[in-house]
Amino acid sequence: MTSRILPTAVVLLALLGAAWLVWPDRQPMPVVDFTLTDGRQLQGSELRGRPLLLNFWSISCEVCLHDMPKLTRLAETLTDKGLNVIGVAMSYDPPPAIIEAVERLQPGYPIALDVSGDIARAFGNVDVTPTTFLIGPDGALLFKGRGALDEIRIRATLLTL
């Protein structure tokens, strides 16, 4: 019985994702630039043309740290869909602590510092971690999720692109 439920759930999620994508009034991604922990600058406009998964996280958030391997897996396994994954560290975490955590945890995707809080503000004053945004190749916000990462929803939505 369980073997029939999972494929049905995946198909249902894919259909819901497709309906969401054609729903009118999708919001565009805010215009933001990212300063990565390795010092590189990344302009949001450079990310157009490929789906983008933004994950706001904190070093004190256990769920966030637990989600890092899932985000790495998504980044690695959805390269055929062109997925970019960027973690955005919250402004209240000190940059040296973030850099130490990144060196220790070695996420398989870049981490941006949001020292001024401008990125969090641009995305609707993000104040809960983890908060994840999936953005389509056209720059439209496809969905926002709070709490533990919903891998199935992300995969299903990307199947519809």
Rosetta constraint file for C-alpha pairs under 8 A:
AtomPair CA 1 CA 5 HARMONIC 6.64 0.50
AtomPair CA 2 CA 6 HARMONIC 6.66 0.50
AtomPair CA 3 CA 7 HARMONIC 7.36 0.50
AtomPair CA 4 CA 8 HARMONIC 6.41 0.50
AtomPair CA 5 CA 9 HARMONIC 6.02 0.50
AtomPair CA 6 CA 10 HARMONIC 6.19 0.50
AtomPair CA 7 CA 11 HARMONIC 6.20 0.50
AtomPair CA 8 CA 12 HARMONIC 6.09 0.50
AtomPair CA 9 CA 13 HARMONIC 6.07 0.50
AtomPair CA 10 CA 14 HARMONIC 6.10 0.50
AtomPair CA 10 CA 152 HARMONIC 7.38 0.50
AtomPair CA 10 CA 156 HARMONIC 6.73 0.50
AtomPair CA 11 CA 15 HARMONIC 6.20 0.50
AtomPair CA 11 CA 156 HARMONIC 7.96 0.50
AtomPair CA 12 CA 16 HARMONIC 6.16 0.50
AtomPair CA 13 CA 17 HARMONIC 5.97 0.50
AtomPair CA 13 CA 152 HARMONIC 7.90 0.50
AtomPair CA 13 CA 153 HARMONIC 6.55 0.50
AtomPair CA 13 CA 156 HARMONIC 5.84 0.50
AtomPair CA 13 CA 157 HARMONIC 7.62 0.50
AtomPair CA 14 CA 18 HARMONIC 6.14 0.50
AtomPair CA 14 CA 153 HARMONIC 7.98 0.50
AtomPair CA 14 CA 156 HARMONIC 4.60 0.50
AtomPair CA 14 CA 157 HARMONIC 6.05 0.50
AtomPair CA 14 CA 159 HARMONIC 6.86 0.50
AtomPair CA 14 CA 160 HARMONIC 6.58 0.50
AtomPair CA 15 CA 19 HARMONIC 6.19 0.50
AtomPair CA 16 CA 20 HARMONIC 6.11 0.50
AtomPair CA 17 CA 21 HARMONIC 6.20 0.50
AtomPair CA 17 CA 153 HARMONIC 7.76 0.50
AtomPair CA 17 CA 156 HARMONIC 6.48 0.50
AtomPair CA 17 CA 157 HARMONIC 4.76 0.50
AtomPair CA 17 CA 160 HARMONIC 6.64 0.50
AtomPair CA 18 CA 22 HARMONIC 6.54 0.50
AtomPair CA 18 CA 157 HARMONIC 6.94 0.50
AtomPair CA 18 CA 160 HARMONIC 5.48 0.50
AtomPair CA 19 CA 23 HARMONIC 6.20 0.50
AtomPair CA 20 CA 142 HARMONIC 7.42 0.50
AtomPair CA 21 CA 142 HARMONIC 6.73 0.50
AtomPair CA 21 CA 160 HARMONIC 7.94 0.50
AtomPair CA 26 CA 140 HARMONIC 6.01 0.50
AtomPair CA 26 CA 141 HARMONIC 6.28 0.50
AtomPair CA 26 CA 142 HARMONIC 7.11 0.50
AtomPair CA 27 CA 140 HARMONIC 5.58 0.50
AtomPair CA 27 CA 141 HARMONIC 5.45 0.50
AtomPair CA 28 CA 139 HARMONIC 5.62 0.50
AtomPair CA 28 CA 140 HARMONIC 4.20 0.50
AtomPair CA 28 CA 141 HARMONIC 5.65 0.50
AtomPair CA 29 CA 123 HARMONIC 7.98 0.50
AtomPair CA 29 CA 135 HARMONIC 6.91 0.50
AtomPair CA 29 CA 139 HARMONIC 5.35 0.50
AtomPair CA 29 CA 140 HARMONIC 5.58 0.50
AtomPair CA 29 CA 141 HARMONIC 5.71 0.50
AtomPair CA 30 CA 122 HARMONIC 5.88 0.50
AtomPair CA 30 CA 123 HARMONIC 6.60 0.50
AtomPair CA 31 CA 44 HARMONIC 6.27 0.50
AtomPair CA 31 CA 45 HARMONIC 7.42 0.50
AtomPair CA 31 CA 122 HARMONIC 7.68 0.50
AtomPair CA 32 CA 43 HARMONIC 6.76 0.50
AtomPair CA 32 CA 44 HARMONIC 5.34 0.50
AtomPair CA 32 CA 119 HARMONIC 6.35 0.50
AtomPair CA 32 CA 122 HARMONIC 7.38 0.50
AtomPair CA 33 CA 41 HARMONIC 7.25 0.50
AtomPair CA 33 CA 42 HARMONIC 5.77 0.50
AtomPair CA 33 CA 43 HARMONIC 4.36 0.50
AtomPair CA 33 CA 44 HARMONIC 5.15 0.50
AtomPair CA 33 CA 119 HARMONIC 7.89 0.50
AtomPair CA 34 CA 41 HARMONIC 5.76 0.50
AtomPair CA 34 CA 42 HARMONIC 4.96 0.50
AtomPair CA 34 CA 43 HARMONIC 6.16 0.50
AtomPair CA 34 CA 44 HARMONIC 7.17 0.50
AtomPair CA 34 CA 112 HARMONIC 5.71 0.50
AtomPair CA 34 CA 113 HARMONIC 7.21 0.50
AtomPair CA 34 CA 114 HARMONIC 7.72 0.50
AtomPair CA 35 CA 39 HARMONIC 6.29 0.50
AtomPair CA 35 CA 40 HARMONIC 5.96 0.50
AtomPair CA 35 CA 41 HARMONIC 4.72 0.50
AtomPair CA 35 CA 42 HARMONIC 6.38 0.50
AtomPair CA 35 CA 112 HARMONIC 5.31 0.50
AtomPair CA 35 CA 113 HARMONIC 5.78 0.50
AtomPair CA 35 CA 114 HARMONIC 7.60 0.50
AtomPair CA 36 CA 40 HARMONIC 5.29 0.50
AtomPair CA 36 CA 41 HARMONIC 6.25 0.50
AtomPair CA 36 CA 42 HARMONIC 7.45 0.50
AtomPair CA 36 CA 110 HARMONIC 6.60 0.50
AtomPair CA 36 CA 111 HARMONIC 5.53 0.50
AtomPair CA 36 CA 112 HARMONIC 4.12 0.50
AtomPair CA 36 CA 113 HARMONIC 5.99 0.50
AtomPair CA 37 CA 99 HARMONIC 6.25 0.50
AtomPair CA 37 CA 110 HARMONIC 7.58 0.50
AtomPair CA 37 CA 111 HARMONIC 5.92 0.50
AtomPair CA 37 CA 112 HARMONIC 5.88 0.50
AtomPair CA 37 CA 113 HARMONIC 6.38 0.50
AtomPair CA 42 CA 46 HARMONIC 7.12 0.50
AtomPair CA 43 CA 47 HARMONIC 7.32 0.50
AtomPair CA 44 CA 48 HARMONIC 7.42 0.50
AtomPair CA 47 CA 51 HARMONIC 8.00 0.50
AtomPair CA 47 CA 52 HARMONIC 7.29 0.50
AtomPair CA 47 CA 84 HARMONIC 7.86 0.50
AtomPair CA 48 CA 137 HARMONIC 5.62 0.50
AtomPair CA 48 CA 138 HARMONIC 6.25 0.50
AtomPair CA 48 CA 139 HARMONIC 5.95 0.50
AtomPair CA 49 CA 136 HARMONIC 7.95 0.50
AtomPair CA 49 CA 137 HARMONIC 4.25 0.50
AtomPair CA 49 CA 138 HARMONIC 5.98 0.50
AtomPair CA 49 CA 139 HARMONIC 7.64 0.50
AtomPair CA 50 CA 81 HARMONIC 7.81 0.50
AtomPair CA 50 CA 82 HARMONIC 5.49 0.50
AtomPair CA 50 CA 83 HARMONIC 6.14 0.50
AtomPair CA 50 CA 84 HARMONIC 7.02 0.50
AtomPair CA 50 CA 136 HARMONIC 6.77 0.50
AtomPair CA 50 CA 137 HARMONIC 4.14 0.50
AtomPair CA 50 CA 138 HARMONIC 7.63 0.50
AtomPair CA 51 CA 81 HARMONIC 7.62 0.50
AtomPair CA 51 CA 82 HARMONIC 6.43 0.50
AtomPair CA 51 CA 83 HARMONIC 4.96 0.50
AtomPair CA 51 CA 84 HARMONIC 6.20 0.50
AtomPair CA 51 CA 134 HARMONIC 7.24 0.50
AtomPair CA 51 CA 135 HARMONIC 5.60 0.50
AtomPair CA 51 CA 136 HARMONIC 4.56 0.50
AtomPair CA 51 CA 137 HARMONIC 4.55 0.50
AtomPair CA 51 CA 139 HARMONIC 7.94 0.50
AtomPair CA 51 CA 158 HARMONIC 7.95 0.50
AtomPair CA 52 CA 83 HARMONIC 5.75 0.50
AtomPair CA 52 CA 84 HARMONIC 4.71 0.50
AtomPair CA 52 CA 85 HARMONIC 5.82 0.50
AtomPair CA 52 CA 86 HARMONIC 7.62 0.50
AtomPair CA 52 CA 133 HARMONIC 7.98 0.50
AtomPair CA 52 CA 134 HARMONIC 5.83 0.50
AtomPair CA 52 CA 135 HARMONIC 5.00 0.50
AtomPair CA 52 CA 136 HARMONIC 6.53 0.50
AtomPair CA 52 CA 137 HARMONIC 7.37 0.50
AtomPair CA 53 CA 83 HARMONIC 7.24 0.50
AtomPair CA 53 CA 84 HARMONIC 6.14 0.50
AtomPair CA 53 CA 85 HARMONIC 4.73 0.50
AtomPair CA 53 CA 86 HARMONIC 6.34 0.50
AtomPair CA 53 CA 132 HARMONIC 6.96 0.50
AtomPair CA 53 CA 133 HARMONIC 5.73 0.50
AtomPair CA 53 CA 134 HARMONIC 4.63 0.50
AtomPair CA 53 CA 135 HARMONIC 6.31 0.50
AtomPair CA 54 CA 85 HARMONIC 6.04 0.50
AtomPair CA 54 CA 86 HARMONIC 5.08 0.50
AtomPair CA 54 CA 87 HARMONIC 5.83 0.50
AtomPair CA 54 CA 88 HARMONIC 6.93 0.50
AtomPair CA 54 CA 132 HARMONIC 5.53 0.50
AtomPair CA 54 CA 133 HARMONIC 5.12 0.50
AtomPair CA 54 CA 134 HARMONIC 6.51 0.50
AtomPair CA 54 CA 135 HARMONIC 7.99 0.50
AtomPair CA 55 CA 85 HARMONIC 7.75 0.50
AtomPair CA 55 CA 86 HARMONIC 6.37 0.50
AtomPair CA 55 CA 87 HARMONIC 4.73 0.50
AtomPair CA 55 CA 88 HARMONIC 5.89 0.50
AtomPair CA 55 CA 130 HARMONIC 6.63 0.50
AtomPair CA 55 CA 131 HARMONIC 5.82 0.50
AtomPair CA 55 CA 132 HARMONIC 4.38 0.50
AtomPair CA 55 CA 133 HARMONIC 6.54 0.50
AtomPair CA 56 CA 87 HARMONIC 5.91 0.50
AtomPair CA 56 CA 88 HARMONIC 4.62 0.50
AtomPair CA 56 CA 89 HARMONIC 5.95 0.50
AtomPair CA 56 CA 90 HARMONIC 6.60 0.50
AtomPair CA 56 CA 120 HARMONIC 7.88 0.50
AtomPair CA 56 CA 126 HARMONIC 7.78 0.50
AtomPair CA 56 CA 129 HARMONIC 6.09 0.50
AtomPair CA 56 CA 130 HARMONIC 5.47 0.50
AtomPair CA 56 CA 131 HARMONIC 5.17 0.50
AtomPair CA 56 CA 132 HARMONIC 6.20 0.50
AtomPair CA 57 CA 61 HARMONIC 7.04 0.50
AtomPair CA 57 CA 64 HARMONIC 5.56 0.50
AtomPair CA 57 CA 87 HARMONIC 6.87 0.50
AtomPair CA 57 CA 88 HARMONIC 6.14 0.50
AtomPair CA 57 CA 89 HARMONIC 5.26 0.50
AtomPair CA 57 CA 90 HARMONIC 6.10 0.50
AtomPair CA 57 CA 129 HARMONIC 5.16 0.50
AtomPair CA 57 CA 130 HARMONIC 4.96 0.50
AtomPair CA 57 CA 131 HARMONIC 7.07 0.50
AtomPair CA 58 CA 64 HARMONIC 6.65 0.50
AtomPair CA 58 CA 89 HARMONIC 5.71 0.50
AtomPair CA 58 CA 90 HARMONIC 5.65 0.50
AtomPair CA 58 CA 93 HARMONIC 6.73 0.50
AtomPair CA 58 CA 129 HARMONIC 6.53 0.50
AtomPair CA 58 CA 130 HARMONIC 7.52 0.50
AtomPair CA 59 CA 64 HARMONIC 7.66 0.50
AtomPair CA 59 CA 65 HARMONIC 7.23 0.50
AtomPair CA 59 CA 89 HARMONIC 7.83 0.50
AtomPair CA 59 CA 93 HARMONIC 6.93 0.50
AtomPair CA 59 CA 97 HARMONIC 7.75 0.50
AtomPair CA 59 CA 98 HARMONIC 6.69 0.50
AtomPair CA 59 CA 101 HARMONIC 7.13 0.50
AtomPair CA 61 CA 65 HARMONIC 6.46 0.50
AtomPair CA 61 CA 129 HARMONIC 6.86 0.50
AtomPair CA 61 CA 130 HARMONIC 7.62 0.50
AtomPair CA 62 CA 66 HARMONIC 6.12 0.50
AtomPair CA 63 CA 67 HARMONIC 6.12 0.50
AtomPair CA 63 CA 130 HARMONIC 7.08 0.50
AtomPair CA 63 CA 147 HARMONIC 7.43 0.50
AtomPair CA 63 CA 148 HARMONIC 6.14 0.50
AtomPair CA 64 CA 68 HARMONIC 6.55 0.50
AtomPair CA 64 CA 129 HARMONIC 6.86 0.50
AtomPair CA 64 CA 130 HARMONIC 5.50 0.50
AtomPair CA 64 CA 148 HARMONIC 7.35 0.50
AtomPair CA 66 CA 70 HARMONIC 7.82 0.50
AtomPair CA 67 CA 71 HARMONIC 6.21 0.50
AtomPair CA 67 CA 148 HARMONIC 6.80 0.50
AtomPair CA 67 CA 149 HARMONIC 6.27 0.50
AtomPair CA 68 CA 72 HARMONIC 6.18 0.50
AtomPair CA 68 CA 107 HARMONIC 6.28 0.50
AtomPair CA 69 CA 73 HARMONIC 6.11 0.50
AtomPair CA 69 CA 107 HARMONIC 7.01 0.50
AtomPair CA 70 CA 74 HARMONIC 6.22 0.50
AtomPair CA 70 CA 149 HARMONIC 7.70 0.50
AtomPair CA 70 CA 151 HARMONIC 7.55 0.50
AtomPair CA 71 CA 75 HARMONIC 6.15 0.50
AtomPair CA 71 CA 85 HARMONIC 7.27 0.50
AtomPair CA 71 CA 108 HARMONIC 7.83 0.50
AtomPair CA 71 CA 109 HARMONIC 7.84 0.50
AtomPair CA 72 CA 76 HARMONIC 6.15 0.50
AtomPair CA 72 CA 107 HARMONIC 6.15 0.50
AtomPair CA 72 CA 108 HARMONIC 4.78 0.50
AtomPair CA 72 CA 109 HARMONIC 6.29 0.50
AtomPair CA 73 CA 77 HARMONIC 5.87 0.50
AtomPair CA 74 CA 78 HARMONIC 5.67 0.50
AtomPair CA 74 CA 151 HARMONIC 7.79 0.50
AtomPair CA 75 CA 79 HARMONIC 6.46 0.50
AtomPair CA 75 CA 83 HARMONIC 6.32 0.50
AtomPair CA 75 CA 84 HARMONIC 6.55 0.50
AtomPair CA 75 CA 85 HARMONIC 5.95 0.50
AtomPair CA 75 CA 108 HARMONIC 7.23 0.50
AtomPair CA 75 CA 109 HARMONIC 6.90 0.50
AtomPair CA 76 CA 108 HARMONIC 7.77 0.50
AtomPair CA 78 CA 82 HARMONIC 6.58 0.50
AtomPair CA 78 CA 83 HARMONIC 5.83 0.50
AtomPair CA 79 CA 83 HARMONIC 5.66 0.50
AtomPair CA 81 CA 158 HARMONIC 7.16 0.50
AtomPair CA 85 CA 109 HARMONIC 5.91 0.50
AtomPair CA 85 CA 110 HARMONIC 7.20 0.50
AtomPair CA 86 CA 109 HARMONIC 6.07 0.50
AtomPair CA 86 CA 110 HARMONIC 5.29 0.50
AtomPair CA 86 CA 111 HARMONIC 5.73 0.50
AtomPair CA 86 CA 112 HARMONIC 6.98 0.50
AtomPair CA 87 CA 109 HARMONIC 7.31 0.50
AtomPair CA 87 CA 110 HARMONIC 6.31 0.50
AtomPair CA 87 CA 111 HARMONIC 4.52 0.50
AtomPair CA 87 CA 112 HARMONIC 6.03 0.50
AtomPair CA 88 CA 111 HARMONIC 5.74 0.50
AtomPair CA 88 CA 112 HARMONIC 4.77 0.50
AtomPair CA 88 CA 113 HARMONIC 6.11 0.50
AtomPair CA 88 CA 114 HARMONIC 6.58 0.50
AtomPair CA 89 CA 93 HARMONIC 7.11 0.50
AtomPair CA 89 CA 98 HARMONIC 7.18 0.50
AtomPair CA 89 CA 111 HARMONIC 6.91 0.50
AtomPair CA 89 CA 112 HARMONIC 6.11 0.50
AtomPair CA 89 CA 113 HARMONIC 5.33 0.50
AtomPair CA 89 CA 114 HARMONIC 6.00 0.50
AtomPair CA 90 CA 113 HARMONIC 7.26 0.50
AtomPair CA 90 CA 114 HARMONIC 5.90 0.50
AtomPair CA 90 CA 115 HARMONIC 7.42 0.50
AtomPair CA 90 CA 117 HARMONIC 7.12 0.50
AtomPair CA 90 CA 120 HARMONIC 7.58 0.50
AtomPair CA 91 CA 113 HARMONIC 7.30 0.50
AtomPair CA 91 CA 114 HARMONIC 5.08 0.50
AtomPair CA 91 CA 115 HARMONIC 4.59 0.50
AtomPair CA 91 CA 116 HARMONIC 6.10 0.50
AtomPair CA 91 CA 117 HARMONIC 5.15 0.50
AtomPair CA 92 CA 115 HARMONIC 7.56 0.50
AtomPair CA 93 CA 97 HARMONIC 6.94 0.50
AtomPair CA 93 CA 98 HARMONIC 6.70 0.50
AtomPair CA 94 CA 98 HARMONIC 6.39 0.50
AtomPair CA 95 CA 99 HARMONIC 6.07 0.50
AtomPair CA 95 CA 113 HARMONIC 7.00 0.50
AtomPair CA 95 CA 115 HARMONIC 7.51 0.50
AtomPair CA 96 CA 100 HARMONIC 6.12 0.50
AtomPair CA 97 CA 101 HARMONIC 6.15 0.50
AtomPair CA 98 CA 102 HARMONIC 6.14 0.50
AtomPair CA 99 CA 103 HARMONIC 6.14 0.50
AtomPair CA 100 CA 104 HARMONIC 6.13 0.50
AtomPair CA 101 CA 105 HARMONIC 5.83 0.50
AtomPair CA 102 CA 106 HARMONIC 5.40 0.50
AtomPair CA 102 CA 107 HARMONIC 6.63 0.50
AtomPair CA 102 CA 111 HARMONIC 7.70 0.50
AtomPair CA 114 CA 118 HARMONIC 6.64 0.50
AtomPair CA 114 CA 119 HARMONIC 6.16 0.50
AtomPair CA 114 CA 120 HARMONIC 7.45 0.50
AtomPair CA 117 CA 121 HARMONIC 6.19 0.50
AtomPair CA 118 CA 122 HARMONIC 6.05 0.50
AtomPair CA 119 CA 123 HARMONIC 6.38 0.50
AtomPair CA 120 CA 124 HARMONIC 6.71 0.50
AtomPair CA 120 CA 125 HARMONIC 5.18 0.50
AtomPair CA 120 CA 126 HARMONIC 4.87 0.50
AtomPair CA 120 CA 127 HARMONIC 7.52 0.50
AtomPair CA 121 CA 125 HARMONIC 3.98 0.50
AtomPair CA 121 CA 126 HARMONIC 6.39 0.50
AtomPair CA 126 CA 131 HARMONIC 7.21 0.50
AtomPair CA 128 CA 146 HARMONIC 7.13 0.50
AtomPair CA 129 CA 146 HARMONIC 7.03 0.50
AtomPair CA 129 CA 147 HARMONIC 6.69 0.50
AtomPair CA 130 CA 146 HARMONIC 5.90 0.50
AtomPair CA 130 CA 147 HARMONIC 5.26 0.50
AtomPair CA 130 CA 148 HARMONIC 6.73 0.50
AtomPair CA 130 CA 149 HARMONIC 7.88 0.50
AtomPair CA 131 CA 144 HARMONIC 7.12 0.50
AtomPair CA 131 CA 145 HARMONIC 5.65 0.50
AtomPair CA 131 CA 146 HARMONIC 4.41 0.50
AtomPair CA 131 CA 147 HARMONIC 6.27 0.50
AtomPair CA 132 CA 144 HARMONIC 5.62 0.50
AtomPair CA 132 CA 145 HARMONIC 5.08 0.50
AtomPair CA 132 CA 146 HARMONIC 6.32 0.50
AtomPair CA 132 CA 149 HARMONIC 7.39 0.50
AtomPair CA 133 CA 141 HARMONIC 7.06 0.50
AtomPair CA 133 CA 142 HARMONIC 7.48 0.50
AtomPair CA 133 CA 143 HARMONIC 5.77 0.50
AtomPair CA 133 CA 144 HARMONIC 4.50 0.50
AtomPair CA 133 CA 145 HARMONIC 6.45 0.50
AtomPair CA 134 CA 141 HARMONIC 6.15 0.50
AtomPair CA 134 CA 142 HARMONIC 5.45 0.50
AtomPair CA 134 CA 143 HARMONIC 5.44 0.50
AtomPair CA 134 CA 144 HARMONIC 6.58 0.50
AtomPair CA 134 CA 154 HARMONIC 7.46 0.50
AtomPair CA 135 CA 139 HARMONIC 5.84 0.50
AtomPair CA 135 CA 140 HARMONIC 5.54 0.50
AtomPair CA 135 CA 141 HARMONIC 4.45 0.50
AtomPair CA 135 CA 142 HARMONIC 5.30 0.50
AtomPair CA 135 CA 143 HARMONIC 7.27 0.50
AtomPair CA 136 CA 140 HARMONIC 5.33 0.50
AtomPair CA 136 CA 141 HARMONIC 6.36 0.50
AtomPair CA 136 CA 142 HARMONIC 6.18 0.50
AtomPair CA 136 CA 161 HARMONIC 7.82 0.50
AtomPair CA 145 CA 149 HARMONIC 7.57 0.50
AtomPair CA 145 CA 150 HARMONIC 7.82 0.50
AtomPair CA 150 CA 154 HARMONIC 6.45 0.50
AtomPair CA 151 CA 155 HARMONIC 6.08 0.50
AtomPair CA 152 CA 156 HARMONIC 5.97 0.50
AtomPair CA 153 CA 157 HARMONIC 5.98 0.50
AtomPair CA 154 CA 158 HARMONIC 6.15 0.50
AtomPair CA 155 CA 159 HARMONIC 6.25 0.50
AtomPair CA 156 CA 160 HARMONIC 6.85 0.50
AtomPair CA 157 CA 161 HARMONIC 7.05 0.50
